[in-house]
Amino acid sequence: MRAMRADSFTEYAGLKLVEVPRPRRADGRVLVRITAAGVTPLDHTILSGGHPRATAPLILGNEGAGVVEDPGDSVLSEGARVMFTGLYGVAEDGTYSEWIAVREQDLCIIPDTIDDATAGGMPVAYLTAQITLTQAGFEPGKIVLAPAIGGAVGNAVTQLARVQGAAKAISTTTNPAKAEQARTLGFDNVIDVSVESLPRWGRSPDGRPRGGYRHRQRGRCPDGSRARHACLRWRSHVAGLLGGAQDNDRCHGLDLEAREHERFLPVRSIACGESRCMGRHPAATDLR
């Protein structure tokens, strides 16, 4: 079968179109014919040599959509349309290929109202968004502030918060055209920070900032990376972005120390699958 493989982690020059053996279905796996492969920032991180668990040669692609060709002993039927994400394209070959053997527990049936191209780009963003809302303590009636309405995660957080009963789901953009487009699509509470100041949304009635602390971990995540995470021990009625954290809070077993006071902690990330902690992960950038 054909696949786009990173023969070396040397930016895009390392990507090669190659012929590789078609994978065989193993126990607990389902053979899927790929119809759409999602592209995420994780692919760029790996291709740039920034992920400690990835080794070349590696077929990239952390999410995708396709059709079940061999369901094995799973509950799925042959021909079912599915989408998925997992460790594919990181610890094992991923979705930039014609076929892939997927763990049954990673698969989700695609609704008839969603096409394959859309479904192939949904799992990472929407799972990240839901994990963020859950760990931030979101409940119906809370206010959610998720920046970057034009980004996959910011858009997904906003949409999920709305359908789950947020009192208000606020997002931002730095582009007037994007702000207008978002409002046309039904996103009423979009702040264009190129013309409007954001901090007024982050103050309590008495004028004090509803902020918390930005933290950094000391040491490594359980998956071996040196990513820095924003602690998710929120103590505010505003979920997703605003909240407080104490200096002695702990994040998946690692000591944290306060760096500086922050009103806003960006929710534009992917989940650390082992630690279940949200942040800029894997170690792509500092939180500065």
PyMOL commands that set and color helices and strands:
alter all, ss='L'
color gray80, all
select helices_A, chain A and resi 11-14+41-47+104-106+116-120+123-135+152-163+176-184+199-202
alter helices_A, ss='H'
color red, helices_A
select strands_A, chain A and resi 2-6+15-19+29-37+58-59+63-70+81-85+99-103+107-109+143-146+168-173+190-192+212-217+238-239+250-251+254-262+270-271+278-279
alter strands_A, ss='S'
color yellow, strands_A
deselect
rebuild
show_as cartoon
